[in-house]
Amino acid sequence: MEETKLKYFSSSPHVKGKRTTRGIMLDVCIALLPACIAGCVFFGWRALMIIALSAVTACASEIVYLLILRRPLKKILAEFDFTSLVTGLLLAMCLGPQVPWYVPVLSAIFAIVVVKMIFGGTGKNLVNPAATGRIFAFLSFGSAMTSGWLSPLTGEVLTGATSLTGLLESGQMPDNLSLLFGNVAGCIGETCKIALIAGGVYLVIRGVIDWKWPVIYIAVTGLVAVALNKFDFNYFLPSVLGGGLILGAIFMATDYTTSPNTTWGCAIYYVLLGAVTAVLRHATGIEVVSFAILLMNLFVPLIDKFVINRPFGFVRQKRKKEAQQ
């Protein structure tokens, strides 16, 4: 009897659909456009330069890496799925417009080459590349990242703390409307929350993300922050609107590759993510969304191991006592 030879090998799941990785990533790029435009409006050409450097470097890093592996350029371009472009855009959103040009360049190279490509490329990375790239920038170029912040519209360099840092360190309450519309100093894509929410609504309508997961993450973070501050509900909105929580909740925490595969697994993941974010913020007095996402990404395999959906047609076996009766 002749052995059956398989021509193609692929990993599960073996389900075909109309949605492709390229199409989903293009939707994410479209959803990020409002935040990119708002950042350029508030911070001018500096923001545009950071966004362009980060996006171009991220895409170029993936292409160069594959060329080193002797992949044909024509094939690389044909299979380009825009995941590196999304990483570059998200990384730029997490950087301040005052950082030197080499910060987005080196951070994008680290995010793509070290975090994504070395682990096998799209869908095989253990942690979120953009969040990890932001952490790399913070740890490697700490003074450049936090030494001064550009004031929106005026372009003046502010040496004081951001609105979130002021809230965490001294309990200084910021103007919630300013946080919502972006008239505050901070990172390029984290200031205008209206733009981020608009992008999130687009992703929900397109079916790219499930609305309840970012909502759970954001709500838990706000409620735990309230609990940590003697149940003062004045902390809820500033904790939710300040910093990069909304950006991280919509665009990073919902990454397919680094989030659990089951509904109950996701529920556990996002509740813990919100609690970890609030506790670390309270303990350190700085923004920690990227650190919280990275930390919880490491627990996703453990969650997937113990939280498993029932197989189709599953029937619970009766215990011995029930069977004897």
PAGU-46743 format. One record per residue (C-alpha): residue number from 1; residue in one letter; x, y negated, z negated. Coordinates in Angstrom, 2 decimals, decimal comma, always signed. Layout:
BEGIN
- seq|type|x|y|z
- NUM|a|X|Y|Z
...
END
This chain:
BEGIN
- seq|type|x|y|z
- 1|m|+0,00|+0,00|+0,00
- 2|e|+1,50|-3,26|+1,09
- 3|e|+2,01|-5,98|-1,46
- 4|t|-0,07|-9,10|-0,99
- 5|k|+2,12|-12,13|-0,35
- 6|l|+0,89|-15,51|-1,50
- 7|k|+1,76|-18,36|+0,78
- 8|y|+0,95|-21,26|-1,54
- 9|f|+1,46|-21,68|-5,26
- 10|s|-0,10|-24,48|-7,31
- 11|s|-0,95|-25,18|-10,92
- 12|s|-4,49|-25,23|-12,24
- 13|p|-7,16|-26,53|-12,09
- 14|h|-8,02|-25,23|-8,64
- 15|v|-10,93|-27,59|-8,04
- 16|k|-11,25|-29,81|-5,01
- 17|g|-12,85|-33,23|-5,08
- 18|k|-13,05|-36,42|-3,09
- 19|r|-11,00|-38,40|-5,60
- 20|t|-7,24|-38,42|-5,11
- 21|t|-4,40|-39,64|-7,28
- 22|r|-3,69|-42,35|-4,74
- 23|g|-7,29|-43,53|-4,76
- 24|i|-7,46|-43,62|-8,55
- 25|m|-4,19|-45,54|-8,81
- 26|l|-5,40|-48,06|-6,23
- 27|d|-8,48|-48,59|-8,39
- 28|v|-6,23|-49,22|-11,40
- 29|c|-4,19|-51,73|-9,37
- 30|i|-7,40|-53,55|-8,40
- 31|a|-8,51|-53,54|-12,05
- 32|l|-5,20|-55,12|-13,08
- 33|l|-5,50|-57,95|-10,54
- 34|p|-7,64|-60,25|-12,77
- 35|a|-5,08|-60,01|-15,58
- 36|c|-2,19|-60,57|-13,15
- 37|i|-3,89|-63,63|-11,66
- 38|a|-4,76|-65,02|-15,10
- 39|g|-1,17|-64,55|-16,24
- 40|c|+0,13|-66,44|-13,20
- 41|v|-2,41|-69,24|-13,73
- 42|f|-1,48|-69,66|-17,40
- 43|f|+2,29|-69,19|-17,13
- 44|g|+3,08|-70,15|-13,53
- 45|w|+5,92|-68,89|-11,36
- 46|r|+7,73|-67,22|-14,26
- 47|a|+4,90|-64,75|-14,68
- 48|l|+4,76|-64,10|-10,95
- 49|m|+8,50|-63,41|-10,90
- 50|i|+8,29|-60,93|-13,80
- 51|i|+5,35|-59,11|-12,21
- 52|a|+7,07|-58,90|-8,82
- 53|l|+10,41|-57,73|-10,25
- 54|s|+8,79|-55,06|-12,40
- 55|a|+6,49|-53,72|-9,67
- 56|v|+9,13|-53,68|-6,92
- 57|t|+11,78|-52,12|-9,19
- 58|a|+9,40|-49,39|-10,35
- 59|c|+8,47|-48,41|-6,78
- 60|a|+12,08|-48,61|-5,58
- 61|s|+13,28|-46,49|-8,52
- 62|e|+10,97|-43,64|-7,58
- 63|i|+11,90|-43,80|-3,90
- 64|v|+15,65|-43,93|-4,59
- 65|y|+15,38|-41,04|-7,06
- 66|l|+13,64|-38,87|-4,46
- 67|l|+16,18|-39,89|-1,80
- 68|i|+18,97|-38,74|-4,11
- 69|l|+17,18|-35,40|-4,24
- 70|r|+17,40|-35,42|-0,43
- 71|r|+13,71|-35,79|+0,23
- 72|p|+12,96|-37,22|+3,71
- 73|l|+12,01|-40,88|+3,53
- 74|k|+9,05|-40,31|+5,84
- 75|k|+7,68|-37,66|+3,49
- 76|i|+8,29|-39,84|+0,43
- 77|l|+6,31|-42,71|+1,93
- 78|a|+3,53|-40,37|+3,11
- 79|e|+3,14|-38,88|-0,39
- 80|f|+3,55|-42,16|-2,30
- 81|d|+0,65|-42,22|-4,79
- 82|f|+1,06|-45,73|-6,32
- 83|t|+1,61|-44,37|-9,85
- 84|s|+4,96|-46,16|-10,04
- 85|l|+3,30|-49,40|-8,91
- 86|v|+0,76|-49,07|-11,74
- 87|t|+3,61|-48,48|-14,20
- 88|g|+5,44|-51,56|-12,95
- 89|l|+2,34|-53,75|-13,21
- 90|l|+1,48|-52,50|-16,70
- 91|l|+5,04|-53,01|-17,89
- 92|a|+5,00|-56,58|-16,61
- 93|m|+1,72|-57,18|-18,44
- 94|c|+3,48|-56,24|-21,71
- 95|l|+6,35|-58,70|-21,24
- 96|g|+6,47|-62,39|-22,03
- 97|p|+7,06|-64,82|-19,14
- 98|q|+10,15|-66,16|-20,92
- 99|v|+12,21|-62,94|-20,66
- 100|p|+15,30|-62,91|-18,40
- 101|w|+15,02|-61,23|-14,99
- 102|y|+17,04|-58,17|-16,00
- 103|v|+14,51|-57,15|-18,70
- 104|p|+11,72|-56,06|-16,30
- 105|v|+14,28|-54,57|-13,90
- 106|l|+16,06|-52,34|-16,42
- 107|s|+12,86|-51,48|-18,27
- 108|a|+11,14|-50,42|-15,03
- 109|i|+14,11|-48,23|-14,08
- 110|f|+13,99|-46,56|-17,51
- 111|a|+10,22|-46,05|-17,35
- 112|i|+10,28|-44,45|-13,91
- 113|v|+13,55|-42,53|-13,84
- 114|v|+13,89|-41,37|-17,45
- 115|v|+10,27|-41,10|-18,61
- 116|k|+8,58|-40,01|-15,37
- 117|m|+10,85|-38,56|-12,68
- 118|i|+13,26|-36,56|-14,84
- 119|f|+10,27|-34,73|-16,33
- 120|g|+9,01|-33,78|-12,88
- 121|g|+7,17|-36,81|-11,54
- 122|t|+3,48|-37,66|-11,43
- 123|g|+1,36|-35,76|-13,92
- 124|k|+4,29|-34,13|-15,73
- 125|n|+5,51|-36,92|-18,01
- 126|l|+5,11|-36,26|-21,73
- 127|v|+4,47|-39,89|-22,73
- 128|n|+3,10|-42,98|-21,03
- 129|p|+5,87|-44,55|-18,89
- 130|a|+4,67|-48,15|-19,19
- 131|a|+4,33|-48,02|-22,99
- 132|t|+7,73|-46,36|-23,31
- 133|g|+9,28|-48,92|-20,96
- 134|r|+7,91|-51,69|-23,14
- 135|i|+9,44|-50,04|-26,23
- 136|f|+12,77|-49,75|-24,39
- 137|a|+12,64|-53,49|-23,65
- 138|f|+11,79|-54,32|-27,26
- 139|l|+14,58|-52,17|-28,70
- 140|s|+17,20|-53,16|-26,12
- 141|f|+16,43|-56,86|-25,69
- 142|g|+14,75|-57,75|-28,98
- 143|s|+15,96|-61,34|-29,14
- 144|a|+14,94|-62,07|-25,56
- 145|m|+11,54|-60,51|-26,16
- 146|t|+10,66|-62,44|-29,34
- 147|s|+12,94|-65,49|-29,58
- 148|g|+10,41|-67,85|-28,00
- 149|w|+7,03|-67,83|-26,30
- 150|l|+5,82|-70,01|-23,46
- 151|s|+2,76|-72,09|-24,17
- 152|p|+0,10|-71,51|-21,48
- 153|l|-0,42|-74,29|-18,92
- 154|t|+2,16|-76,66|-20,50
- 155|g|+5,12|-74,29|-20,21
- 156|e|+6,67|-75,44|-23,50
- 157|v|+8,76|-72,91|-25,40
- 158|l|+7,26|-72,16|-28,81
- 159|t|+9,58|-70,75|-31,47
- 160|g|+6,81|-69,86|-33,92
- 161|a|+4,93|-66,58|-34,27
- 162|t|+2,18|-65,45|-31,95
- 163|s|-1,42|-65,53|-33,12
- 164|l|-1,34|-61,84|-34,06
- 165|t|+1,93|-62,12|-35,98
- 166|g|+0,57|-65,12|-37,87
- 167|l|-2,53|-63,12|-38,78
- 168|l|-0,53|-60,10|-39,95
- 169|e|+2,15|-61,99|-41,87
- 170|s|+0,23|-64,85|-43,49
- 171|g|-3,46|-64,20|-42,82
- 172|q|-3,70|-67,25|-40,57
- 173|m|-6,95|-66,93|-38,61
- 174|p|-6,61|-67,81|-34,89
- 175|d|-9,33|-69,24|-32,68
- 176|n|-11,23|-66,24|-31,32
- 177|l|-12,41|-68,12|-28,22
- 178|s|-8,82|-68,99|-27,35
- 179|l|-7,87|-65,35|-27,75
- 180|l|-10,76|-64,29|-25,53
- 181|f|-10,05|-66,70|-22,69
- 182|g|-6,26|-66,68|-22,91
- 183|n|-5,28|-70,11|-24,14
- 184|v|-2,59|-68,67|-26,43
- 185|a|+1,11|-67,92|-26,17
- 186|g|+1,95|-64,28|-25,64
- 187|c|+2,66|-61,62|-23,06
- 188|i|+1,60|-62,12|-19,44
- 189|g|-1,27|-59,65|-19,35
- 190|e|-2,32|-59,67|-22,99
- 191|t|-3,57|-63,23|-23,31
- 192|c|-6,77|-63,38|-21,23
- 193|k|-9,03|-60,68|-22,65
- 194|i|-11,89|-61,57|-20,27
- 195|a|-9,70|-60,56|-17,34
- 196|l|-8,78|-57,25|-19,00
- 197|i|-12,41|-56,48|-19,86
- 198|a|-13,44|-57,24|-16,27
- 199|g|-10,83|-54,74|-15,07
- 200|g|-12,09|-52,19|-17,58
- 201|v|-15,68|-52,60|-16,39
- 202|y|-14,52|-52,01|-12,82
- 203|l|-12,77|-48,77|-13,84
- 204|v|-15,89|-47,58|-15,66
- 205|i|-18,10|-48,32|-12,64
- 206|r|-15,67|-46,49|-10,38
- 207|g|-15,67|-43,52|-12,74
- 208|v|-11,94|-43,72|-13,41
- 209|i|-12,30|-43,96|-17,21
- 210|d|-14,98|-43,14|-19,75
- 211|w|-16,09|-46,33|-21,51
- 212|k|-16,45|-44,73|-24,94
- 213|w|-12,78|-43,89|-25,44
- 214|p|-11,33|-47,43|-25,27
- 215|v|-14,33|-48,68|-27,25
- 216|i|-13,67|-46,11|-30,00
- 217|y|-9,97|-47,00|-30,08
- 218|i|-10,66|-50,73|-30,30
- 219|a|-13,47|-50,38|-32,86
- 220|v|-11,50|-48,07|-35,16
- 221|t|-8,50|-50,39|-35,05
- 222|g|-10,68|-53,35|-36,06
- 223|l|-12,50|-51,47|-38,82
- 224|v|-9,33|-50,04|-40,36
- 225|a|-7,77|-53,53|-40,26
- 226|v|-10,82|-54,81|-42,15
- 227|a|-10,47|-52,01|-44,73
- 228|l|-6,76|-52,76|-45,19
- 229|n|-7,57|-56,42|-45,89
- 230|k|-10,02|-55,81|-48,73
- 231|f|-12,98|-55,36|-46,37
- 232|d|-12,76|-58,93|-45,13
- 233|f|-14,68|-58,78|-41,83
- 234|n|-13,07|-62,04|-40,71
- 235|y|-10,12|-59,84|-39,69
- 236|f|-12,14|-57,76|-37,24
- 237|l|-12,25|-60,00|-34,15
- 238|p|-8,68|-61,37|-34,47
- 239|s|-7,38|-57,80|-34,88
- 240|v|-9,29|-56,70|-31,79
- 241|l|-8,58|-59,72|-29,59
- 242|g|-5,01|-60,36|-30,74
- 243|g|-1,98|-58,75|-29,17
- 244|g|-2,08|-55,96|-26,62
- 245|l|-4,84|-53,78|-28,07
- 246|i|-7,34|-54,25|-25,24
- 247|l|-4,67|-53,83|-22,56
- 248|g|-3,41|-50,66|-24,22
- 249|a|-6,88|-49,27|-24,88
- 250|i|-8,13|-49,68|-21,30
- 251|f|-5,03|-49,05|-19,20
- 252|m|-2,53|-47,01|-21,26
- 253|a|-4,35|-44,88|-23,81
- 254|t|-6,72|-43,56|-21,12
- 255|d|-3,89|-42,16|-18,99
- 256|y|-5,02|-38,73|-17,76
- 257|t|-1,63|-37,09|-18,21
- 258|t|-1,00|-38,19|-21,80
- 259|s|-4,50|-37,85|-23,29
- 260|p|-6,30|-34,67|-24,42
- 261|n|-8,23|-32,46|-22,01
- 262|t|-11,34|-31,86|-24,14
- 263|t|-14,11|-34,13|-25,40
- 264|w|-13,53|-33,31|-29,06
- 265|g|-9,80|-33,58|-28,51
- 266|c|-10,24|-37,07|-27,10
- 267|a|-12,47|-38,05|-30,03
- 268|i|-9,78|-36,98|-32,50
- 269|y|-7,05|-38,64|-30,42
- 270|y|-8,67|-42,07|-30,09
- 271|v|-9,85|-42,24|-33,71
- 272|l|-6,35|-41,39|-34,95
- 273|l|-4,82|-43,79|-32,42
- 274|g|-6,94|-46,64|-33,77
- 275|a|-6,08|-45,81|-37,37
- 276|v|-2,35|-45,49|-36,61
- 277|t|-2,35|-48,82|-34,75
- 278|a|-4,04|-50,69|-37,60
- 279|v|-1,87|-49,12|-40,32
- 280|l|+1,40|-49,75|-38,46
- 281|r|+0,39|-53,33|-37,72
- 282|h|-0,40|-53,89|-41,38
- 283|a|+2,85|-52,27|-42,54
- 284|t|+5,24|-53,92|-40,07
- 285|g|+3,60|-57,28|-39,35
- 286|i|+4,24|-56,96|-35,61
- 287|e|+2,44|-55,65|-32,53
- 288|v|+2,75|-51,86|-32,37
- 289|v|+0,22|-50,72|-29,73
- 290|s|+2,95|-49,26|-27,50
- 291|f|+4,57|-47,47|-30,45
- 292|a|+1,21|-46,06|-31,56
- 293|i|+0,41|-44,78|-28,06
- 294|l|+3,88|-43,20|-27,77
- 295|l|+3,52|-41,54|-31,18
- 296|m|+0,07|-40,13|-30,43
- 297|n|+1,15|-38,96|-26,96
- 298|l|+3,51|-36,56|-28,73
- 299|f|+0,58|-34,97|-30,58
- 300|v|-1,55|-34,41|-27,46
- 301|p|-0,13|-30,90|-26,75
- 302|l|-0,91|-29,94|-30,35
- 303|i|-4,47|-31,26|-30,05
- 304|d|-4,98|-29,40|-26,78
- 305|k|-3,67|-26,21|-28,38
- 306|f|-6,18|-26,17|-31,24
- 307|v|-9,17|-27,96|-29,71
- 308|i|-10,41|-25,73|-26,91
- 309|n|-13,72|-25,79|-25,04
- 310|r|-15,83|-22,66|-25,06
- 311|p|-15,44|-20,74|-21,80
- 312|f|-18,47|-20,53|-19,52
- 313|g|-20,70|-17,65|-20,65
- 314|f|-19,03|-17,39|-24,07
- 315|v|-21,03|-15,38|-26,64
- 316|r|-19,92|-15,40|-30,26
- 317|q|-19,18|-11,93|-31,54
- 318|k|-21,23|-10,87|-34,53
- 319|r|-19,43|-10,25|-37,78
- 320|k|-19,33|-6,75|-39,21
- 321|k|-21,91|-7,49|-41,90
- 322|e|-24,32|-8,99|-39,37
- 323|a|-23,81|-6,00|-37,04
- 324|q|-24,51|-3,49|-39,86
- 325|q|-27,73|-5,24|-40,82
END
